[in-house]
Amino acid sequence: MNDGSSGARLVLRLRAELERYSEGQKLPPSRALVTQYQVSPVTVSRAISTLVAEGLVVARPGAGVFKAARRAAVVPGDLSWQEVALSADPPAATVDVGPRAADAAGLLATLVPPPSEVIDLNGGYLHPALQPERALAAALARAGRRPGTWARPPVEGLTELREWFARDIGGPGGSLDASDVLITAGGQSALSVALRGLAAPGSPVLVESPTYPGMLAAARAAGLRPVPVPVDADGVRTDLLADAFEATRARLFVCQPLFQNPTGSCLSAERRTAVVELARAAGAFVVEDDFARRLVHADSAALPPAMAADDPDGVVVHVRSLTKPASPSLRIAGLTARGPAFERLRAINAVDTMFVPRPLQETALELVGSPAWSRHLRTLAAALRDRRTTLLSALATSLPELAPISPRPGGYHLWLGLPERTDERALSTAALRHGVAVAAGAAYFTAEAPAPHLRLSYVAASGPAQLEEGVHRLGRAFHQVV
């Protein structure tokens, strides 16, 4: 039996049982719960910890576990004053950087899990069935035994982990070394640090169109003005990128060269060279968000090296995270930069987080240094290939009207073009009513979308059967709305 699922069931049962307990009444001891529910002691311990965290029970060492007293409802005071405080600018403000609120709707849509009865074709993190849970647990245990694990780490990150990222990004013959790498708390944090460090508030930042909503949210929260540059099957249109640099005088371009989110496109070799040369000529930086390199599929051709691997002049600032291919809670990324740019990013990262917790860095080191890591990546590559194939087959059967746009053997999503004038928001809402969560395309554009789209993820569902059922439910919603 899967320990995670049995633990979830036990929590549900204990919550129901607590309804007949009076406040302060003692629960049966753990051994009795193990026998009663036929689960392991570890499952019981985790279930009790969940109930403690929810405030439903109180654990008293040496005495037992007791039903907690009901907490009185908190009546909020008058919070209306905050509307003024959060919006008022000082009289001397001279630069209009726009609203100070962060528009994170598109990002939050992928972070908030749907109800258990809803099939998730929206989430951007691996389902537990795809995560290397045993390898992570073993790495965490080994990290806990390392001398100095709970000591303060260097601000830039552990040297050994920085060296690993330098090799992983730059390759054996690459020009990167540990001094070029800054350890951050995941890819989103790295993007936020790079955007704030490389462009002044109020200035333009060139972005792919469509692109990742989390990056757009980070740019706007930094006071930047995203300027879209269209993408086709070969990545960003470099002819339009040249025009955008000239028209805006932007000093920053953010791109995802591999299996771009949401289109899945890969930047061609010719355009990879052109992007760096255009940025160099404009005196601008390129932020290379390499989020999908470890999400390559088993049937993919060899991947090109990172643009940062051959960039001695520091034009390319590279982001590579362990979160996507491992676990949403392994929030470790390497951010590479050179020269004054590195010092700027180091300072901002220190202000934001001081440093990434050392136990997490040690765990990451143990994971990537073990044979289990390469085995996991091979297993994941095969699973992603099979899930992509399953989803494409299900679409061809249930929704032949929705042809995926350039599906590639990498990443974790498909980008679907919808019939003209389809109300994509109405469709995604109807899909949710039918029990499947999908992402409407509008959140991926900086302004009005040129056409309606849907994005489907195939990593958050439990397996192929859920993918097929999810498409079947989407088909019912589609034929109801369109």
VMD Tcl script that draws the C-alpha trace (Angstrom):
set ca {
  {0.00 0.00 0.00}
  {1.23 3.49 -0.79}
  {2.15 5.08 2.54}
  {1.12 8.53 1.36}
  {-2.39 7.41 0.36}
  {-2.88 5.32 3.51}
  {-1.78 8.30 5.60}
  {-4.29 10.58 3.87}
  {-7.07 8.04 4.48}
  {-6.10 7.73 8.14}
  {-6.23 11.51 8.59}
  {-9.75 11.55 7.12}
  {-10.88 8.75 9.43}
  {-9.39 10.35 12.53}
  {-11.00 13.70 11.69}
  {-14.36 11.94 11.51}
  {-13.71 10.08 14.77}
  {-12.85 13.33 16.55}
  {-16.42 14.53 15.99}
  {-17.61 12.15 18.74}
  {-14.85 13.11 21.21}
  {-15.29 15.79 23.82}
  {-12.70 18.53 24.25}
  {-9.69 17.27 26.16}
  {-10.61 13.61 25.68}
  {-7.66 11.32 25.08}
  {-7.25 9.43 21.80}
  {-6.24 5.75 21.77}
  {-2.48 5.15 21.95}
  {-0.52 4.78 18.72}
  {-0.24 1.01 19.06}
  {-4.01 0.71 19.25}
  {-4.41 2.90 16.15}
  {-1.89 0.74 14.26}
  {-3.94 -2.36 15.05}
  {-7.34 -0.74 14.48}
  {-6.55 0.76 11.08}
  {-3.95 -1.77 9.88}
  {-1.30 0.83 9.09}
  {2.33 1.30 10.03}
  {3.52 3.21 13.12}
  {5.09 5.79 10.77}
  {1.70 6.38 9.10}
  {0.05 6.89 12.49}
  {2.78 9.30 13.58}
  {2.42 11.36 10.40}
  {-1.37 11.44 10.69}
  {-1.18 12.67 14.28}
  {1.34 15.33 13.23}
  {-1.10 16.51 10.54}
  {-3.92 16.79 13.07}
  {-1.64 18.68 15.47}
  {-0.70 21.11 12.70}
  {-4.40 21.62 11.95}
  {-5.05 22.43 15.60}
  {-7.48 19.50 16.02}
  {-5.44 17.62 18.63}
  {-2.75 18.40 21.19}
  {0.18 16.02 21.78}
  {1.53 15.95 25.34}
  {4.79 13.99 25.63}
  {4.45 11.18 28.13}
  {0.70 11.67 28.46}
  {-0.79 11.09 25.02}
  {-2.82 12.86 22.35}
  {-5.97 14.81 23.24}
  {-8.74 16.53 21.31}
  {-7.98 20.26 21.25}
  {-10.36 22.89 22.58}
  {-12.30 24.80 19.96}
  {-10.75 28.13 19.16}
  {-12.93 31.21 19.30}
  {-13.62 32.81 15.94}
  {-11.43 35.86 15.31}
  {-13.42 38.91 14.29}
  {-11.25 41.17 12.08}
  {-11.08 44.85 12.83}
  {-11.47 47.69 10.35}
  {-8.90 46.94 7.64}
  {-10.04 49.58 5.17}
  {-7.14 51.90 6.09}
  {-4.76 49.48 4.35}
  {-6.21 50.30 0.94}
  {-4.82 53.82 1.25}
  {-1.52 52.79 2.85}
  {-0.76 50.19 0.15}
  {-1.53 52.57 -2.72}
  {-0.19 55.96 -1.66}
  {3.08 57.13 -3.23}
  {5.34 59.77 -1.65}
  {4.89 63.29 -3.06}
  {8.44 63.30 -4.40}
  {7.99 60.18 -6.55}
  {9.25 60.93 -10.06}
  {9.23 57.52 -11.73}
  {5.94 55.80 -12.47}
  {6.57 52.11 -11.93}
  {2.90 51.16 -11.98}
  {0.84 49.43 -9.30}
  {2.80 48.02 -6.39}
  {0.60 44.93 -6.07}
  {1.98 41.72 -7.58}
  {-0.33 40.23 -10.22}
  {0.24 36.56 -9.43}
  {-3.07 35.11 -10.66}
  {-1.45 33.02 -13.39}
  {1.26 31.76 -11.04}
  {-1.11 30.99 -8.16}
  {-3.33 28.98 -10.50}
  {-0.53 26.43 -10.85}
  {0.45 26.49 -7.15}
  {-2.95 25.98 -5.54}
  {-3.91 22.30 -5.92}
  {-7.44 21.60 -7.13}
  {-9.89 19.59 -4.97}
  {-9.11 15.87 -4.73}
  {-11.96 14.94 -7.08}
  {-10.56 17.20 -9.84}
  {-7.95 15.84 -12.29}
  {-5.02 18.24 -12.43}
  {-3.94 19.07 -16.00}
  {-2.64 22.46 -14.90}
  {0.02 21.94 -12.22}
  {3.68 22.43 -13.02}
  {5.28 20.09 -10.45}
  {5.80 16.34 -10.60}
  {3.12 14.16 -9.08}
  {4.55 12.21 -6.09}
  {4.49 9.09 -8.30}
  {7.15 10.74 -10.50}
  {9.29 12.17 -7.71}
  {12.41 10.33 -6.44}
  {10.97 10.12 -2.92}
  {13.25 7.32 -1.69}
  {16.35 8.99 -3.11}
  {15.31 12.31 -1.52}
  {14.69 10.65 1.84}
  {18.06 8.91 1.72}
  {19.81 12.15 0.68}
  {18.13 14.03 3.52}
  {19.21 11.37 6.03}
  {22.81 11.43 4.79}
  {22.83 15.23 4.81}
  {21.71 15.21 8.42}
  {24.81 13.22 9.35}
  {27.23 15.56 7.58}
  {29.45 17.55 9.95}
  {28.36 21.18 10.08}
  {25.00 20.63 8.37}
  {23.31 23.07 10.74}
  {26.11 25.63 10.58}
  {25.74 28.84 8.61}
  {26.59 28.37 4.92}
  {28.46 30.88 2.74}
  {26.23 33.64 1.40}
  {26.88 32.50 -2.18}
  {26.11 28.86 -1.36}
  {28.17 25.77 -0.58}
  {31.29 25.62 -2.74}
  {30.73 21.96 -3.68}
  {27.17 22.69 -4.83}
  {28.30 25.73 -6.81}
  {30.97 23.58 -8.47}
  {28.36 20.98 -9.39}
  {26.10 23.61 -11.00}
  {29.08 25.08 -12.89}
  {29.84 21.65 -14.40}
  {26.17 20.88 -15.04}
  {25.52 24.19 -16.82}
  {28.85 24.76 -18.52}
  {29.71 21.17 -19.40}
  {33.12 19.51 -18.94}
  {34.86 22.02 -21.21}
  {32.72 25.01 -20.32}
  {34.01 28.34 -19.15}
  {32.03 28.45 -15.88}
  {33.41 27.74 -12.44}
  {32.09 27.91 -8.90}
  {32.83 31.62 -8.59}
  {30.24 32.31 -11.32}
  {27.39 30.50 -9.51}
  {25.02 31.82 -6.85}
  {22.75 29.35 -5.03}
  {19.16 30.61 -4.75}
  {15.94 29.29 -3.23}
  {14.59 27.82 -6.47}
  {14.16 29.07 -10.03}
  {11.43 31.59 -9.24}
  {13.68 33.27 -6.67}
  {16.55 33.30 -9.17}
  {14.34 34.98 -11.79}
  {13.14 37.57 -9.30}
  {16.72 38.39 -8.23}
  {17.88 38.64 -11.86}
  {15.01 40.90 -12.92}
  {15.51 43.28 -10.02}
  {19.26 43.29 -10.36}
  {19.63 43.76 -14.10}
  {16.94 46.35 -14.90}
  {15.93 49.58 -13.17}
  {12.33 50.09 -11.95}
  {10.19 51.59 -14.69}
  {12.35 50.25 -17.52}
  {11.28 47.81 -20.25}
  {12.18 44.12 -20.22}
  {11.82 42.09 -23.41}
  {9.97 38.79 -22.95}
  {8.82 35.98 -25.20}
  {5.16 36.04 -26.18}
  {3.54 33.94 -24.87}
  {5.63 33.20 -21.78}
  {5.66 31.91 -18.20}
  {3.19 33.87 -15.97}
  {5.48 33.61 -12.94}
  {8.18 35.55 -14.76}
  {5.69 38.22 -15.81}
  {4.52 38.50 -12.20}
  {8.11 38.86 -10.96}
  {8.88 41.51 -13.59}
  {5.83 43.59 -12.72}
  {6.50 43.23 -8.99}
  {9.97 44.65 -9.69}
  {8.37 47.67 -11.40}
  {9.43 46.59 -14.89}
  {7.39 46.90 -18.08}
  {7.27 43.60 -20.03}
  {7.46 44.10 -23.80}
  {6.38 41.05 -25.84}
  {8.42 39.52 -28.67}
  {6.52 36.78 -30.56}
  {7.62 33.14 -30.57}
  {7.21 30.60 -33.37}
  {8.16 26.91 -33.70}
  {11.90 27.82 -33.67}
  {11.75 30.04 -30.61}
  {11.78 33.80 -30.34}
  {11.58 35.72 -33.63}
  {15.04 37.28 -33.73}
  {14.03 39.73 -36.48}
  {11.39 41.12 -34.12}
  {13.81 40.91 -31.19}
  {16.19 43.22 -33.06}
  {13.35 45.66 -33.67}
  {12.34 45.50 -30.00}
  {15.87 46.26 -28.76}
  {16.06 49.24 -31.10}
  {12.59 50.59 -30.28}
  {12.74 50.22 -26.48}
  {16.48 50.49 -25.69}
  {15.84 47.62 -23.26}
  {18.85 46.21 -21.43}
  {17.30 42.84 -20.59}
  {15.71 39.94 -22.49}
  {14.29 36.85 -20.73}
  {13.89 33.61 -22.66}
  {13.42 29.85 -22.29}
  {15.44 28.31 -25.13}
  {14.43 24.68 -24.41}
  {10.81 23.42 -24.45}
  {9.49 26.90 -23.81}
  {6.56 27.37 -21.45}
  {3.87 27.32 -22.78}
  {4.55 26.71 -26.51}
  {7.14 23.93 -26.12}
  {9.30 25.49 -28.84}
  {13.09 25.14 -28.88}
  {15.37 27.96 -30.00}
  {17.14 26.98 -33.22}
  {20.95 26.99 -33.40}
  {20.95 29.99 -35.73}
  {18.68 31.98 -33.45}
  {20.64 31.03 -30.31}
  {23.67 32.73 -31.78}
  {21.61 35.69 -32.97}
  {20.02 36.25 -29.53}
  {23.40 36.60 -27.83}
  {24.81 38.81 -30.59}
  {21.76 41.10 -30.59}
  {21.97 41.49 -26.82}
  {25.71 42.14 -26.95}
  {25.20 44.83 -29.60}
  {22.48 46.45 -27.47}
  {24.59 46.36 -24.30}
  {21.92 44.12 -22.78}
  {21.72 40.93 -20.71}
  {19.97 37.70 -21.65}
  {18.37 35.74 -18.81}
  {18.39 32.10 -19.94}
  {15.70 30.27 -17.96}
  {16.74 26.64 -18.49}
  {13.87 25.18 -16.48}
  {13.22 22.10 -18.66}
  {16.70 20.69 -19.36}
  {16.17 17.85 -16.89}
  {12.64 17.26 -18.23}
  {13.87 15.87 -21.53}
  {11.98 12.82 -22.85}
  {13.45 9.43 -23.63}
  {12.82 9.88 -27.38}
  {14.51 13.29 -27.61}
  {17.62 14.01 -29.63}
  {20.73 15.29 -27.88}
  {20.18 18.73 -26.38}
  {22.29 21.77 -27.31}
  {24.52 23.21 -24.58}
  {23.32 26.16 -22.55}
  {23.94 29.56 -24.12}
  {25.84 30.44 -20.93}
  {28.31 27.60 -21.53}
  {30.20 29.61 -24.17}
  {29.81 33.20 -23.03}
  {33.05 34.65 -21.64}
  {31.68 38.20 -21.73}
  {28.88 37.59 -19.23}
  {26.02 38.53 -21.57}
  {23.99 35.46 -20.52}
  {22.70 35.08 -16.96}
  {21.63 31.47 -16.53}
  {18.97 29.92 -14.26}
  {18.84 26.17 -13.61}
  {16.77 24.61 -10.85}
  {16.52 21.17 -9.24}
  {12.91 21.76 -8.26}
  {11.14 20.74 -11.49}
  {12.87 17.35 -11.97}
  {12.91 16.41 -8.28}
  {10.35 17.91 -5.87}
  {8.53 21.21 -5.36}
  {10.09 21.35 -1.89}
  {13.69 20.98 -3.10}
  {13.94 24.70 -3.74}
  {17.53 24.88 -4.96}
  {18.75 26.63 -8.11}
  {21.99 27.85 -9.59}
  {22.09 31.42 -10.93}
  {25.19 32.17 -13.01}
  {26.61 35.59 -13.81}
  {29.99 37.26 -14.22}
  {31.65 40.48 -13.18}
  {29.71 43.36 -11.59}
  {26.43 41.62 -12.48}
  {27.31 38.73 -10.17}
  {28.10 41.12 -7.30}
  {24.78 42.92 -7.85}
  {22.81 39.66 -7.83}
  {24.72 38.36 -4.81}
  {23.81 41.48 -2.83}
  {20.11 41.32 -3.74}
  {19.92 37.62 -2.93}
  {21.54 38.25 0.45}
  {19.04 41.01 1.26}
  {16.14 38.76 0.30}
  {17.13 35.51 1.98}
  {20.58 36.02 3.60}
  {21.35 32.48 2.41}
  {19.63 29.25 1.38}
  {19.33 26.88 4.39}
  {22.38 24.67 4.58}
  {20.48 21.39 5.27}
  {18.64 21.88 1.98}
  {21.90 22.55 0.12}
  {23.53 19.50 1.72}
  {20.52 17.38 0.73}
  {20.77 18.61 -2.86}
  {24.47 17.72 -2.92}
  {23.79 14.23 -1.61}
  {21.03 13.73 -4.17}
  {22.89 14.82 -7.32}
  {26.04 13.03 -6.19}
  {24.33 9.66 -5.83}
  {23.74 6.99 -8.51}
  {20.03 7.32 -7.72}
  {19.94 10.75 -9.40}
  {20.95 9.52 -12.86}
  {18.60 6.52 -12.48}
  {15.75 8.87 -11.58}
  {16.40 11.09 -14.61}
  {16.30 8.06 -16.93}
  {13.07 6.82 -15.33}
  {11.56 10.30 -15.50}
  {12.50 10.70 -19.18}
  {10.70 7.46 -20.05}
  {7.65 8.39 -17.96}
  {7.37 11.84 -19.55}
  {7.59 10.32 -23.05}
  {4.81 7.87 -22.19}
  {2.60 10.57 -20.63}
  {3.04 12.86 -23.64}
  {2.11 10.01 -25.95}
  {-0.94 9.15 -23.82}
  {-2.17 12.74 -23.75}
  {-1.71 13.20 -27.52}
  {-3.54 9.94 -28.19}
  {-6.40 10.91 -25.87}
  {-6.73 14.29 -27.58}
  {-6.81 12.67 -31.01}
  {-9.65 10.42 -29.83}
  {-11.74 12.76 -27.68}
  {-10.85 16.23 -28.98}
  {-9.55 16.04 -32.55}
  {-10.60 19.69 -32.96}
  {-7.74 20.79 -30.68}
  {-4.49 20.21 -32.49}
  {-1.43 20.68 -30.23}
  {0.99 23.31 -31.50}
  {4.44 21.78 -32.21}
  {4.55 19.11 -29.45}
  {8.17 18.44 -28.52}
  {9.92 15.55 -26.71}
  {10.64 17.64 -23.63}
  {8.99 19.67 -20.92}
  {5.68 18.75 -19.33}
  {2.88 20.46 -21.22}
  {1.01 20.85 -24.50}
  {-0.15 24.17 -26.00}
  {-3.48 23.86 -27.75}
  {-4.96 26.27 -30.26}
  {-8.72 26.74 -29.82}
  {-11.26 27.54 -32.55}
  {-11.52 31.24 -33.36}
  {-13.58 33.30 -30.89}
  {-13.67 30.50 -28.31}
  {-14.12 31.91 -24.80}
  {-11.15 30.18 -23.19}
  {-12.04 31.37 -19.69}
  {-15.55 29.99 -20.03}
  {-14.06 26.72 -21.30}
  {-11.60 26.42 -18.39}
  {-14.42 27.19 -15.93}
  {-16.67 24.59 -17.54}
  {-13.80 22.08 -17.45}
  {-13.45 22.63 -13.72}
  {-17.16 21.96 -13.26}
  {-16.65 18.69 -15.15}
  {-13.77 17.75 -12.83}
  {-10.59 18.71 -14.70}
  {-8.30 21.71 -14.17}
  {-6.67 23.31 -17.23}
  {-4.98 26.67 -17.87}
  {-6.52 29.33 -20.10}
  {-3.96 30.88 -22.43}
  {-4.57 34.56 -21.64}
  {-2.35 34.48 -18.52}
  {0.68 33.72 -20.73}
  {0.45 36.95 -22.73}
  {1.52 40.42 -21.61}
  {-1.46 42.07 -23.30}
  {-4.45 40.86 -25.31}
  {-3.88 37.36 -26.68}
  {-3.91 37.11 -30.50}
  {-5.93 33.87 -30.34}
  {-7.52 31.60 -27.71}
  {-5.42 28.77 -26.26}
  {-5.32 26.15 -23.53}
  {-2.26 24.70 -21.83}
  {-2.40 21.11 -20.59}
  {0.17 19.72 -18.16}
  {0.81 15.98 -17.93}
  {3.00 15.78 -14.81}
  {0.56 16.63 -11.99}
  {-1.91 13.80 -12.73}
  {-1.39 10.46 -11.01}
  {-0.88 8.48 -14.21}
  {-2.01 7.64 -17.77}
  {-5.53 6.64 -16.69}
  {-6.09 10.06 -15.14}
  {-4.73 11.77 -18.24}
  {-7.19 9.92 -20.46}
  {-10.10 10.61 -18.12}
  {-9.06 14.27 -17.83}
  {-9.18 14.70 -21.62}
  {-12.54 12.92 -21.71}
  {-13.91 15.41 -19.14}
  {-12.39 18.31 -21.05}
  {-14.11 17.04 -24.18}
  {-17.51 17.15 -22.48}
  {-16.82 20.73 -21.35}
  {-15.60 21.73 -24.80}
  {-18.69 20.47 -26.58}
  {-20.84 22.22 -24.00}
  {-19.14 25.62 -24.47}
  {-18.04 25.71 -28.11}
}
mol new
graphics top color blue
foreach p $ca { graphics top sphere $p radius 0.5 }
foreach p [lrange $ca 0 end-1] q [lrange $ca 1 end] { graphics top cylinder $p $q radius 0.2 }
display resetview
